[in-house]
């Protein structure tokens, strides 16, 4: 549950954008995502291969509808986040994934902090 693992640690530094979801794919706020050159989101394969953080919960059916209508999903591309609050495909990271996620965050100019 997200109640014991906050995601956003500093609202003032938050940087938002939007991109299209992949059809038939569910997303959870805090998921680590890759962003294609066509501005389409997919789930990161692992903690070291992501670009942005998902900003909202979307079911697979909603994602299909959004993609069909050109409606974009909110994503975070900057800010201060808790590494304990991010996930891959809805599953929170294990502690052994934190270093890879934090290294990629630094390259992405995102702060992933341990709290």
C-alpha positions, 0 to 999 in steps of 0.5 A: 500500500502506498500509505506507508511509502510516500511517492512525492517528497517535494511538490514545489520541485515536481515537473509534469508532462503527458504522454500516450499510454500503451493500449491494454496496459494498466498503470499505477501512480509511481510506476517506472516507465519508458518513453518512446520517441513517439511519446508512448509509454511502456513499463520499464523492463527493470530498475535501470531502464526507465525514463519517467514516473507514472503520475496516475492510476489507469486500468487497462481498459482506460488506457485503451480508451485513452490511446484511441482518443489521443488522451494522454497520461500524466507523467513526472520527469523531474522532482524529488521522490521516494525510492520506496514509493516507485514500482515496476508494473505495480510492484514496489521495488525490492531494496536490491533494486534501489541502487539501479533505480537511483543511478538511472534517476540521477541520469534522468535528473530526477531525485530518488531518495531513501526516507 
